């Protein structure tokens, strides 16, 4: 898998060398974007993450969008629904950025459907465009999540008011993805 990913990245990087223009930076006007990424959340437990987001890029370098994801933490699955903002520095093919995200975490547990939470994060990264409409992005950041769940044990299923447990999650987030404009 690592070899396939390396070959794909090197092939895409080679396509930018075929360009006849001096710059392949995206248009200066605003534009819609779609971004898909996979990541690793490293904290008390390491977990995988996948996210899709869509939004609008304004001409001043600001991106605003909404997203949907899938995450797994300590054998619990979540769907984060979030709002993201990014500020891109520069107008060339390679743009550093700083990004913020915040949203709601919905639980996907069949045995405990009352899991929910809040998440927020900060990212620093780089986006490189190979053409005017296609690029890759990579980032490193911090994620904070506050999860709330009802404690259910096998023998206590019929308790009228089960106790509620709050869990705070701090994680370092590493992401890699593609951008289509």
N, C-alpha and C positions, 0 to 999 in steps of 0.2 A: 504494500500500500504506500509506503514511504517513497519507493522508487517511482510509482505511477504519479504521485503528487509532485515530486521533483521534476519529472519529465514534462508534466503539464505546465508547471510554472516556467520552466526554461523555454518551452515552446512558445508560450504566450509572450514572454519577454522578447523572443526573437521576432515576433510579428511587428513589434513597435519599430524595429530597425528597417522595415520595408516602407515606412512612411516617407512620402515625398515632401511633406511640410516640415518647417523648422520646429514647430510646436504642435503637439496633439492635445493640448490642454482643453478641458471641456469649455463649452460656450460660456461667455460672460453673462448672458441672460440667465434667469432662473430656469429650473428644469425639474421634472419629476425624477425620482430615483427609486430603485429597488435594491435592497441589500440583503444578502443571505450570509450567515456566518456560523461557524462551529467554534466551540471554545472549551476550555477546561477551567473549572473553578477549584482552586486549591485552598483549603482551609483545614478545619479539623478532619474533614473527609474530602477526598478528591471526587469530583463529579463532572459529568459531561453536560454540555449545553448546546442547543441549536436555536438560532433565532432568524426570523424573517421580518424585515421592516420596509415600509413604504413611506415616502414623504416628498417634500418639496425643498429644493435647494434655491435659496435666494441669491441674488447677484453679489451681495456683500460677503459671501462665504459662509452664511448660516444655513444649516440643514435642520429641518423640523419634521418629525415623522412619528408614526405609531408602529408598534411591533407586537409580534406574537412569538412565543418560544416554547421550548420543552426542556426541562431540567430534571435531574435526578439527584437527590441528596439523602444519604443514609437510608436507602431503600424506600424513599418516598418520592413520588413523581409529582411535578408541578408544571403548570402552564403559566408563565408570566405574560401578562398583558401590560404593555408599557408605552410611555411617551419618551421619545429621545430627541435631544438637540445636540448638534455638533457645530463647532466653528472651525473652518478650514483656513489655514494660513497660506497665502501665496496664490498664484494663478498659473503655475506650471503643471507639468504632468505629475510630479510627486508633491503631495501636499501633506504636511503634518496637521494634526487636528487635536482638539480637546473636546470630549463629549460627556454629556450627562444623561442619565436615564432614571426614570422612576415609574413604578407601577404596582399592580396587584398580582399576587401569586395565588392561583386557584389550584387546589389539590386534586389529584386524580386517583386517590386511594379508594378501592372498592370496600375494604374492611373499615375504613374510617373516613367518610365523606366530608367531615367537618373541618378539614385542614385548609387553612387559608393564611394569607400573609401580605406583607408589604416588602418591596425591594427598591433599592436605589443604588446607583453606581456612578463612578467617575472613570473615564478612559483617556489615555494618551496614546496616539498612534499615528500611522502613516497610511495614506492611500496613494497608489500609483495607477495612473490611467495609461493603458496600452493604446487605446483609440479614444475618440471623442465620447464613446458610449460604453466602454467596458474597462474595468479596473479591478485591482485587488486591494484589500485592506487588511492591516494587521494592527493589533492594539494590545496594550497591557493596562490593567486597571484594578480598581477596588470595588467590591460589591458588599453591600450590607443588606441583610434580610431579617425580618422579624416574622416568625411563623407562630401561628396559634392553632392548637389542635386539642380535641377532646380526648382524654385518656380513656380508652376502652380496653379492658382485659377480657379474656375469654369467659371468665366466671362472673364478670360484672356487666354483662350486656344489658340487663334490664334495670340499671340504676336510673332513677328519675332525673337527677341532676349530676351528671358525671363531672369530675374535675377538669379544669382547663389548664393546659400547659403552654407556656410561652417559651420560645427558643430563639435566641439571637445567633445569627450566622455571619461571620466575617470571613471573606474569601478574597484571594488574589485571582484576577480573571485574565486569561490569555486567550485572544480570539484571532481567527483568520477567516477571511471571507471574500466574496466577490461583490462588485457594485455594477449595476446596469442603469444607465441614464437614458 
